[in-house]
Amino acid sequence: MVVSIEVTENPSAEALDRIGKGLTSFNEADAGPADRRPLAVLVQDGDENLVAGLSGYTAWGWLYVQWLWVAESQRGQRLAGQMLAAAEQEARARGCHAAYIDTFNPHALHVYQKAGYTVFGALPDFPKGRTRSFLYRDL
């Protein structure tokens, strides 16, 4: 069988979909159904403008927080901790036993640790001059 290898920064939507479905199929055959479900926590101001949010998913009994953002005008009000708590509550309701998150922001690292997350790994200079920390907590 002859194959070709292509490197691109513009893959087609179909190629990305095939990769995702192929890996999902393999993982589920190997580890069992993931029961992957999206999860978002949205914070709006009185005018219904989004001022903070958390996005991630639950799968295999874990909550993964992919993105957590708070608008500059809303920082310092403990919204990150409140969003984490809300996401964790929903994850527990979905049967999850643990959660994980990563960051390279020193302030966010402190917030996550204050919320009960523990560093289990780190990548130095990711990005240059920072350390990307990987954290988890039992639910």
GITA-V781484 format. One record per residue. N is the residue number from 1. RES is the residue in one small letter. SS is DSSP state (a for helix, b for strand, c for the rest). Layout:
BEGIN
N&RES&SS ; N&RES&SS
END
This chain:
BEGIN
1&m&c ; 2&v&c ; 3&v&c ; 4&s&c ; 5&i&c ; 6&e&c ; 7&v&c ; 8&t&c ; 9&e&c ; 10&n&c ; 11&p&c ; 12&s&c ; 13&a&a ; 14&e&a ; 15&a&a ; 16&l&a ; 17&d&a ; 18&r&a ; 19&i&a ; 20&g&a ; 21&k&a ; 22&g&a ; 23&l&a ; 24&t&a ; 25&s&a ; 26&f&a ; 27&n&a ; 28&e&a ; 29&a&a ; 30&d&a ; 31&a&a ; 32&g&c ; 33&p&c ; 34&a&c ; 35&d&c ; 36&r&c ; 37&r&b ; 38&p&b ; 39&l&b ; 40&a&b ; 41&v&b ; 42&l&b ; 43&v&b ; 44&q&b ; 45&d&c ; 46&g&c ; 47&d&c ; 48&e&c ; 49&n&c ; 50&l&b ; 51&v&b ; 52&a&b ; 53&g&b ; 54&l&b ; 55&s&b ; 56&g&b ; 57&y&b ; 58&t&b ; 59&a&b ; 60&w&c ; 61&g&c ; 62&w&b ; 63&l&b ; 64&y&b ; 65&v&b ; 66&q&b ; 67&w&b ; 68&l&b ; 69&w&b ; 70&v&b ; 71&a&c ; 72&e&a ; 73&s&a ; 74&q&a ; 75&r&c ; 76&g&c ; 77&q&c ; 78&r&c ; 79&l&a ; 80&a&a ; 81&g&a ; 82&q&a ; 83&m&a ; 84&l&a ; 85&a&a ; 86&a&a ; 87&a&a ; 88&e&a ; 89&q&a ; 90&e&a ; 91&a&a ; 92&r&a ; 93&a&a ; 94&r&c ; 95&g&c ; 96&c&c ; 97&h&c ; 98&a&b ; 99&a&b ; 100&y&b ; 101&i&b ; 102&d&b ; 103&t&b ; 104&f&c ; 105&n&c ; 106&p&a ; 107&h&a ; 108&a&a ; 109&l&a ; 110&h&a ; 111&v&a ; 112&y&a ; 113&q&a ; 114&k&a ; 115&a&c ; 116&g&c ; 117&y&c ; 118&t&b ; 119&v&b ; 120&f&b ; 121&g&b ; 122&a&b ; 123&l&b ; 124&p&b ; 125&d&c ; 126&f&c ; 127&p&c ; 128&k&c ; 129&g&c ; 130&r&c ; 131&t&b ; 132&r&b ; 133&s&b ; 134&f&b ; 135&l&b ; 136&y&b ; 137&r&b ; 138&d&b ; 139&l&c
END
